[in-house]
Amino acid sequence: RSRVDFKGLLEANYKYSDSLSFQAFWSPYLVTSNELKTEDGETETFESKGVKNEVGVKTKYAFGDGDVDFGLGDSFTDLIDGLYISVDHRQGWDVNGVYIGNYTDPRLGVAFNYGETSFQFDLGPRFYTPGSYTNGLIDSRTDLAGEIMISRPVSEKADFFAHWKFVNIGDDSTGVGKGIQHHVGTGITYKL
């Protein structure tokens, strides 16, 4: 059956210089009803009603000024101004306080514009460590993760975005399996 959940984001940003910036965030996720699953005639709670929590920090270093616009005549060689590296670390807890685990994503990326439309691509390893809920059945692993994002302003205060995030799991991990996990999303960011 379907349900409607709610996800929030509280983020603090600090720009040390034109090249170096830091972020810290908290992302609560409200699960509005219990999710049940039936297996071999037995029904059990697969996901419990309550609030999940995720916290994280991110550091980003830009090699250039980030002002690359192919709509204004910049060339492919100007992409060096849009290159960046970042390290993102996140960890989370389930609704009952059980530690879900953490991952760290070092990424190499590039961002540029074509007129008012912004594009961002990044790629790198994901170092994943499972939480205590696995009872040692899932090992730590290194995956390949990336994101493609497109955004465009729809008014002075609102931007529309669409993105595709993926994680390529290279080994046949227990409970996950080998292959690519996808997340596709769209939304509107409103600036107060």
Disulfide bonds with the S-S distance in Angstrom:
none
